Amino acid sequence: MGARTRVVGRPRVLNRGSITIGEQVAIRSTIVPVQLEAFKGGVIEIGDCTFLNYGVSISAHGRIQIGRNCLLGAYVMILDNNQHDLFERRRLPPSEPVTLEDNVWLGHRVIVLPGVTIGHDAAIGAGAVVVEDIPPRSIAVGNPARVVRSF
């Protein structure tokens, strides 16, 4: 955990892999706890000056990387694995890395699914489900998330 990181409340942390938190990160785990779960071999990296609001859930069997200066709204969920196969429900499918580049904003209740990269300076509207890559400097909304504007 980096210097001057602030945690308010009591987050739930399961670290059987590796969790790295940068400097000046703010974690607001008040109304609903923030959940950080790195399973065996899983890696979670959170960049400097990033903010995690209450109810954020990040679950890594492989790798989840969150850049610098990112803002994650309440109840955001980020997964790099679907937790079970569609047909063989007891089998864990392969993980696909998730990357949020620098200055990404995720609105309330955004879900980011395995294998997604969200480019720098992108914003994802509340309630969106991100199933494919979002280019840098764009705004995406909806289910599934679609780019509505680039700047």
Residue pairs with C-beta under 8 A, 6 or more apart in sequence:
1 21
1 25
2 21
2 22
2 23
2 24
2 25
2 48
3 23
3 24
4 23
4 24
5 21
5 22
5 23
5 24
5 25
5 26
5 27
6 24
6 25
6 26
6 27
7 27
7 29
8 26
8 27
8 28
8 29
8 30
9 27
9 28
9 29
9 30
9 33
9 34
9 54
10 29
10 33
11 27
11 29
11 33
11 34
11 35
11 36
12 33
12 34
12 35
12 36
13 19
13 35
13 36
13 37
14 35
14 36
14 37
14 38
14 39
15 36
15 38
16 38
16 39
16 40
16 42
17 38
17 39
17 40
17 41
17 42
17 43
17 44
17 60
18 38
18 42
18 43
18 44
19 36
19 38
19 43
19 44
19 46
20 43
20 44
20 45
20 46
21 46
22 46
22 47
22 48
22 49
22 50
22 68
23 48
23 49
24 48
24 49
25 46
25 47
25 48
25 49
25 50
25 51
25 52
26 50
26 51
26 52
27 34
27 51
27 52
28 34
28 51
28 52
28 53
28 54
29 52
29 54
30 54
31 54
31 55
31 74
32 54
32 55
32 74
32 75
33 54
33 55
34 52
34 54
34 55
34 56
34 57
35 56
35 57
35 58
35 59
36 44
36 58
37 57
37 58
37 59
37 60
38 44
38 60
39 59
39 60
39 61
41 61
41 62
42 60
42 61
42 62
42 63
42 64
42 80
42 95
43 60
43 62
43 63
43 64
43 65
44 58
44 60
44 64
44 66
45 63
45 64
45 65
45 66
46 52
46 66
47 66
47 67
47 68
47 69
47 70
47 102
48 68
48 69
49 68
49 69
50 66
50 67
50 68
50 69
50 70
50 71
50 72
51 70
51 71
51 72
52 72
52 76
53 72
53 73
53 74
53 76
53 108
54 74
54 75
55 74
55 75
55 76
56 72
56 74
56 75
56 76
56 77
56 78
57 75
57 76
57 77
57 78
58 64
58 66
58 77
58 78
59 77
59 78
59 79
59 80
59 81
59 83
60 80
60 81
60 95
61 80
61 81
61 92
61 95
62 80
62 81
62 94
62 95
62 96
62 97
63 80
63 95
63 97
63 98
64 78
64 80
64 97
64 98
64 99
65 97
65 98
65 99
65 100
66 72
66 78
66 100
66 104
67 99
67 100
67 101
67 102
67 103
67 104
67 120
68 102
68 103
69 102
69 103
70 100
70 102
70 103
70 104
70 105
70 106
71 104
71 105
71 106
72 106
72 110
73 105
73 106
73 107
73 108
73 109
73 110
73 126
74 108
74 109
75 108
75 109
76 106
76 108
76 109
76 110
76 111
76 112
77 110
77 111
77 112
78 98
78 100
78 111
78 112
79 98
79 111
79 112
79 113
79 114
80 95
80 96
80 97
80 98
80 114
80 115
81 92
81 93
81 94
81 95
81 96
81 114
82 93
82 113
82 114
83 92
84 90
84 91
84 92
84 93
85 91
85 92
85 93
95 114
96 114
96 115
97 115
98 112
98 114
98 115
98 116
98 117
99 116
99 117
99 118
100 106
100 112
100 117
100 118
101 117
101 118
101 119
101 120
101 122
101 136
102 120
102 121
103 120
103 121
104 118
104 119
104 120
104 121
104 122
104 123
104 124
105 122
105 123
105 124
106 112
106 118
106 124
107 123
107 124
107 125
107 126
107 127
107 128
108 126
108 127
109 126
109 127
110 124
110 125
110 126
110 127
110 128
110 129
110 130
111 128
111 129
111 130
112 118
112 124
112 130
113 129
113 130
113 131
116 130
116 131
116 132
116 133
116 134
117 133
117 134
118 124
118 130
118 133
118 134
119 133
119 134
119 135
119 136
119 137
119 138
120 136
120 137
121 136
121 137
122 134
122 135
122 136
122 137
122 138
122 139
122 140
123 138
123 139
123 140
124 130
124 134
124 139
124 140
124 141
124 145
125 139
125 140
125 141
125 142
125 145
127 143
128 140
128 141
128 142
128 143
128 144
128 145
129 142
129 143
129 144
129 145
130 140
130 144
130 145
131 144
131 145
132 144
132 145
134 140
134 145
134 147
135 147
135 150
137 150
137 151
138 147
138 149
138 150
138 151
139 147
139 148
139 149
139 150
139 151
140 146
140 147
140 148
141 148
